[in-house]
Amino acid sequence: MNFLSSLRLSFGSRKLKNRFAVIALALAAWSPSLVHATVDDALSFAYESALPYYKQGFSIRKDAWGGDLGVREKKAVSSQLFKGNNYWFLMATDVKGATLSVHIYDDNGNLVDAESWQKGRFAGARVSPKATGTFFAIVQILKSPEDRTPWALVYGYK
Amino acid sequence: MLHSEPPLGEGIFFRFPMNPFICLNAVITCLLLITSPIAKADTPPKKISLSDFPAAAVEEVVVPVPSEIFAVLDKLGNPNWKGQLRDGKTRTPEDRARIALLLGNVIAEGFVAVEAEDAERVKELGRQVLTLADGINVRKSVIARSKSITDKADQRDWRGVRAEFDGALQDVRGAMQELNDQDLSQLVSLGGWLRGTEVLTSIVDGGFSKDGTELLHQPELVNYFDRCIGSMGSRLRKNPLVASIRDVLRKIGPIVSEGGDKITPEQVKSIHDLTHGVNQQIVEGNIGN
């Protein structure tokens, strides 16, 4: 299932949906427990967790990032962020019982979260960059009943 | 220097297909997030070693959408946007690489026209987006956007127009990816970044401020575009215009690798001249001049 890992998502893509259909069928044949656990479902949850921030005036990017991770496995998503903007990064999975986290680090590896929260299969981190540059959203599955847990990350800015 | 959208911009919350199970969960999620006491964060390390993340564990840099940068520029004052507008109508070239670059360029120009609150220019650029998209077979993806750009420009709904230009950029890229034209899709982004950077450096140069210069600190983004070109098929990589752009990126790279506060006025001018030169090539097709 590692082919899911580096999948970059742009939703609304028919090709991607077809790909997910193939993936879903493959997973169904392999493990009934994973039928409902897909990255596109995770993305639905990630967008939903962004809704309160959208209502606060944050513009939510249509682009999203996702894949699947094992427990305690981490992944970095590099982003160009600009001083003067506020950003919320929101991560989710659709796997019940999973917990995950997202935190933002600068290019020197320093934690730069202005605030963050983590609630079961949802997590969020806000950053107000003190300088423009490259930042890394470090995503991690803290706990999960599955070997591999699909995740998705979106971000918004204002 | 490119891309994104305000509020309902992309309508993502409504366009994304969801099954009833997910909808129910989503509603519960929102209620939990809104009503629960502040959700507790885990305790992340204050410092990490980025070397612990090999290439396979790092997703490629997220290319910013133009609105992200214009959102900052909005806060920096009120430069002479009208003075930044480019004159004239572009003709659709035959070279598909150039069309893609020009399309990104024109979308970025749309943002400048929005800042200048020039409704006629905005509408003209909206039509150009449609024409150029036709040249690379993705016209259908932007028909509605083009119309919305015109409608919202007539209403002087500038925030809405921005959202439509952001959406046009993303829709065009999405359509190209569906056609397996990832390389051209990257060129659209690159074309937008080049025009955006030209304008940004012109504004910063016109009223040099450290806050404005900060926006130029985009080392990973420049490297990313360089890598993108490097991974393109040889025909595209050897396209004289694309090769010329790669040269420019390699000249800009070391400058924007400096911290934003270390970029000098001379370097800002240098980036401006480089991007201006290559944008002229994109618009006029006079490669090698």
Interface residues (C-beta under 8 A of the other chain):
Chain A: S6 R8 S10 F11 G12 S13 R14 K15 H36 D41 L43 S44 F45 Y47 E48 S49 L51 P52 Y54 G57 S59 I60 R61 K62 D63 W65 K74 K75 A76 V77 S78 S79 Q80 L81 F82 K83 G84 N85 D94 S101 H103 Y105 D107 G109 N110 L111 D113 E115 S116 W117 Q118 K119 F122 A123 A131 T132 G133 T134 F136 I138 L142 Y155 Y157 K158
Chain B: S4 E5 P6 P7 G9 E10 I12 F13 R15 F16 M18 F21 I22 N25 A26 T29 C30 L32 L33 I34 S36 I38 A39 K40 A41 D42 P44 P45 K46 K47 I48 S49 L50 D52 F53 A56 A57 V58 E59 E60 V61 V62 V63 P64 V65 S67 E68 I69 A71 V72 K75 L76 G167 Q170 R173 G174 Q177 E178 D211 E214 L215 L216 H217 Q218 P219 E220 L221 G259 G260 D261
